[in-house]
Amino acid sequence: MTSILRALLGGTAIALMAGSANAETLRLLTWGSYAPDELVQKFEKEYPDIDVEVTFSNNEEMVAKLRATGGTGFDLAQPSHDRVYAAQVEYNIYKPLDLSKIDTDKMAPNLLEGVKANTTIDGEVYSVPHQWGTSGIMANKKEAPDAKSWGDLCDEKYKGRTSMRLRRTILLGTGFAMGYNPFELYADKDAYQKMLDEVTAKLIACKDIVKTYWTGGDDLSALMLSGEVILSETWDSTAFKIYSENPDIVFVPPETGALAWIDTFTIPRGGQADDAAYKWINFVIRPENVKIMSASTGSLAAVPGAIDLLPDDKRAAVAAAFDEAAINNLKFFANIPPGLEDMEGIALERIKAATGN
């Protein structure tokens, strides 16, 4: 009996060791705050045979990393909806999704259909939505009660008290403020270059107005809460996060329309853990997990009733920022045609060189 027991225990130990050795790794390439520890631990508890490995990134870096490796090294990426089509056409770094493995019925229909339309190539869908939000301006309404435009960031009356980030969003926002619709110019590179030249000149001339150029949400939050800056370009989620600390600081959708983005779930071409990726997608869009995610991101999930799944303070911040007219005036980022980001990159380098950034 003792020998039989030893054999059984030995077999169990071997099985456990084999199970541990064969644990699958889900390599997630995503935005900061999109994989909070609480949620990762909850997922790994539910799926003990999957380990989650997180690399935080941004749109430009995601495409660069996947381009450099031919779409290998990661199993699930989260580029914004306008960064998928051109990257796939140019670099072939993603693989089509198997929508039968995704709980698409749990996603907001309008956002789902919008992302599918933006990321369909040769009849194959490459992305579905995860989180969405907008870029616009954030104002301390006690200090800048009349702020309503991207152009206010360069207004003399706010000299030394504004901030912006030198990325493509400020190019687009300034373009809108100058009377252009950049998205309508995407198909005409000469016209787009003309707009970029004017925007570049405007932002270089604006350098004496700007207090500083922020690089991350934490930097910007500190600037606004300290009062060093009273008006800035921002993601709405950053404004929502600090609203509870100072309700005078609110997100302001620019009069030309806040720029709306949708971050997606997209599987890299060389991903090796597709089933784990699909499990993560379905896991994080469950209502109880959306609450955890939204508390971390400050953004709205691409699910029905997303605002009701926000923490109380962020729900109040959304209500303070958006009315129905502002929602109807959203300007969703259009797909970026190949070559356009290179043009924007040159414009940004010119601005950085002139401003010493």
N, C-alpha and C positions, 0 to 999 in steps of 0.2 A: 504493500500500500504506500509506503514511504517513497519508493522509487517511482511509482506512478505519479504521486503528488509532485515530486521534484520535476518529472518530465513535463507535467502540465504547466507548472509555474515557469519552467524554463521556456516552454513554447510561448507562453503569454508574454514573457519579457522580450523574447525575440520579435514577436508581433508588434509590441509597443515600440521597440527600437526601430523597426522597419517603418512603422507609421510615422514616427518623428523624422526619420531620414527622408521620407518621401513627401514631407509637407511641401505644399505648393507655395510659391512666393508671388504675390500680386504686386508688381512694380508700378506705382502710381505716380504720374507726372502731372502735377496740379498746382493750383494757386495756394499761397499762404492762407491758412484758416479753412481750407476746403477738406482737411483731413484731421479734425480735432482728435486729440488723444482719446477722449471719452468714446467717440464713435468708432475709432480703430479698435480699441479694446473690446467694445461690444461686438463688433463684427468678428473678431478673432475668437471670441468666446462662442459665438453661434456657429462659426466654421473653424473648428480647431485644427483642421488640416490645411488652413491657408494663413500664411504670414503676410502682413501688409508692409511694404517698404515704400516710404514716401519721399519724393523729391519735389521741393517747392520751386516754382518757376513762374514765367510770364509768357505772353504770346510769342514775343520775338525769340526768347530762349527755347521754348518748346519746339518751334519750327527748326531752329538752328541745331538743336540736339538731335532731333529725329532725321534731319537732312544729313547730318554728318555721319550717322550710323546706318543710313538706309532704312530707317523705320524700326530699328532694333533697340534693345536695351530697356524698353518699357512695355507694359501690358495694357495700360489705359492712360490716355492723355485728356486734357480738358481745355483745348483752345477755344477761343470765342468763335461764334458762328460765322463771322466774316473771314476767318483765318484758315478755313479748311479747304475750300474749293481750289483756290489758286495753288496752295501748297501741295495738294494732291495731284493736280494737273502737271505742275512743274517737277515735283520731286518723288511722286509715288510713295508716300511715307505712311499711308493709312490703308486699312482693309475695310471692305463693306461690312455693315452690321447685319446680324441675323435678328431682325425685329421680332421674330417669334419667341426669342429668349428674353425679351425686355417687356416689362409691365407698362407698355405705352398707354394703357387705359388709365393709369394712375397719373399721367402727365396732363398739363393744361393743353387742351386741343389746339388753341391758336398758336401757342409757342412751339408745340410739337410740329405742326404743319409748316410753320415758318422756317424752322431749322431744317426740316427734311427738304423743303424746296431749295434752300440755300446750299445744301450739301449733297444733292443728288447728282451723280455723274454716271452717264450711260445707264440710267435706270437703277443704279445701286445707291442706297442711302448710307452715308458715312458718319452721321452724327445725330444725336438726340439731345434735347435740352436738359440742363441741370439747374443752374442759378441764373438769375437775370437782374439787371439793374441799369443805372444810367450814370453818365458823366455830365456835369454842369458846373455850377458855382455854389460855394458855401459862403454865407455872409453872417456876420454878427449884426443882427438887425437893429441893435441899439446904436451901433457905430456907422452902419451903412444901410439905412432903411430903404433906400431907393434902388439898390443894386438889382439889376434884372437882366443884364446882358454879359456875354463873354467880353465885349468891348470895355466893360467897366473895369476889368483887370488892368487896363492901361490908361485909366482916367486920372488926370493930374490931381483931382481932389482926394485921391486915395494914395498919393505918392508915398512910397516907403512902407506901405501897409498891405500890399497884395502879394500873392504868390501863385505860382503855376508849376507844372511839371513839363519838362521839355521832351515830350513824346508826341506821337501823331495826333492825339486827341486835341491838344491845344492848337495844332495847325487847322484841324477841321472846325473847331469851335470859332476860332478867329476868322476863318473863311466865311462861316455863316454870318458872323457879326458884320463882315464887310459886304454883305449882300449876295454872296455866292451860295449855291447849293453844291458842295463838293461832290456829293454822291452822283449828281446828274452830270458831272464832268468826267467821271471815271472812264468813259468810252472815248474821250478826246484828250490824249496826252498833252498836246500842245496847249489846249485851254487849261488843263490841270496845272501845267508848269507855270503858266501865266499867273494863275491864282497863287501858287506856291511862292512865286517871286514877290508878289505883293504882300502876302502874309509874312514872309520872312523879313521883309523890310519893316513891316509894322512891329513885329516882335523884337527886332533889334532896336528900333527906336524906343521901344517900351522898357528897355532894360533899366533906365533910371527911375522908373515908377515902381518896379518890382523889388520887394524887400529881399526875397530869396527864392530859389527854385527847389521845391521839395522833391524827394525821391521815393518816399514811402508813406503809408497811411499814418504810422506812428509819429513820424516827423511832422506831418501836417497837423495832426491832432494837437501836438504840443505847441505848435505855433499859434493855432487858433485859441486854445484854452488859456495861454499866457497873455493873449492880447497883442502879441507882436504883430500878428497879421489879423486883419478884420474881413478880408475878402480873398477868396482863392478858388482856382479850379479844383475840382474834387470828384471823387466817386461818391455817389449818394450814400453808400454804406458807411463811409468814413464819417460823414455828417450825422447819420443816424446813430452811430456808436457814441458820439460825444454829446448828443442832444440831452441825455439825462443829466450830464454834468453841468451843462449851461444851455437852457432852453432858448436863449437868445440866438444861439448859433443854429442856423437851419440850412437845409439844402434848398437852393433856388433853381428851379428849372429855367434856363435862359428863355427869353421871349421868342427866340427862333426855334426852340425845342431842345429838350435834353437829348443827348446822344445815348441811344439805348443799345445795350449789348446783351448777348445770351451766351454764357459759358456752357460748353457741351461735354458730352461723353463721346470720345472718339478712340477707336482701337488702332494702335500702330501696326504697320504691315508685318513687322517681325515679332509681334507680341506672342508670348508662349503660354499665356494663362487666360485664354478667352473665357472659359467657363467661370473662372474666379472674377473676371472683369464684369461679366453679366450679373453675377451674384452681388457684387458691390453696387452696381447701378440700381438694381431692384431694392437693395437694402437701404440705401440712403434716401430713396424717395418715399419710404413709408412715413406716414404722418408723425409718428413718435420720434423718428430719426431726423426728419426735417426740422423739428424743433431744436434738436441739438446742433444741427448744421447751421441753421439760421442764426442761432445765438452766437455762433463763432464767426460767421461771415458778415452778418448784418444785411445780407441781401435777401431777395425774395426767391424762393424755390419755384421751379417751373411746374407747379402742381396747382390744382384747383384750391381756392381758399388759402393761398399762401400767406396773405397778410395776417390771417387769424392764427397762423403757426409761429409768428414772430413773438419774441418777448415783449412785454407790455411797453417798455420804454421805446423800443424800436418801432412798434406799431404806432405809437403816438408821434414819433418823428416822421414817419411816412405820411400820416394824416396832416401834419403841419406843412409838409413840402408839396404834396400833390393834390390838386383838385381835378375834376373831370376834364377840364379844358387842357391842363398840362399833360394828362395821360393821353388825350387824343392828339396832342401835338408832338409826341415822341418821334425822334428821327432814328430809326434803326440802322445800325451800320450796314452798309451794302458790301457784298463780296468784293474783295480787293483784286483787281485784275493783275496778272503777272507784270512785274516791273515797276508798279506804282510805289511800293514801299521803298525801293531803291531811290526814287526821286524824292520821297519824303525824308529819307535818311540823309541825303545831301543837304536838304533845306535845314534839317535839325542840326547838322554839324556846323553849318554856317552860323546859325543862331548861337550855338554853344561857344564857338570860337569868338564871336563878337561880345558875348556876355561873360566870358571867362569861366564857363562851366564844362 
